[in-house]
Amino acid sequence: PRQRVTTHGADDNATATALLLGAAAVLGDAHPRHDIWLVHLTGEEFPSDDLGARHFLSEMMRARQDIRAVVITDFIGWHYPSKPRFQISPTSVQGSERMAALALDAAEKLAPELSATYAARNKLRNSVFQTDLLEFELYGIPGILFNEDMDYSDPKSGSPHNHQSTDVVANIDLPFAVAVAKV
């Protein structure tokens, strides 16, 4: 029988966890007009299939919390050699396209050394269906996903280290991840 093997997960998904910690430090002194929740979700991968996101959303709905929008970050520490590019994918919910446009503008201003790829929701390159963001989309919450440039219709697309024992810090481009985090 096949055995499940635990891998390091430096990129998938310690990079997004580090982004959350950095965001907490930056937002600590902010005075936003609305609450901002920084949530670390777990249970995205098969076989749990977005269990953490589903639980979080059911608890928020039970508490009648109004969630205006969501930004999900999946692995952000790897890029194709000589192509420092990341992907922004909106959901199909109204308002998501506007969020994606704001993110693309922010990418130009905050990380001009990178290239942001826009992946419309009706394109296979859009990775929403592969992440926790799908659960938010099903609840009608606008949102966008930041992750590495990949195309799920191409099995050779994306990091060769994803879900492998080679997903270690040595295989992450830390300045790239920091630049994506700024956006």
Buried (B, 14 or more C-beta within 10 A) or exposed (E): EEEEEEBBBBBBBBBBEBBEEBBEEEEEEEEEEEEEEEEEBEBBBEEEEBBBBBBBBEEBEEEEEEBEBBBBBBBBBBBEEEEBBBBBBBBBBEBBBEBBBEBBEBBEEEBEEBBBBBBEBEEEBBBBEBBBBBBBBBBEBBBBBBBBBBBEEEEEBBBEBBEBEBBBEEBBBEEBBBBBBBB
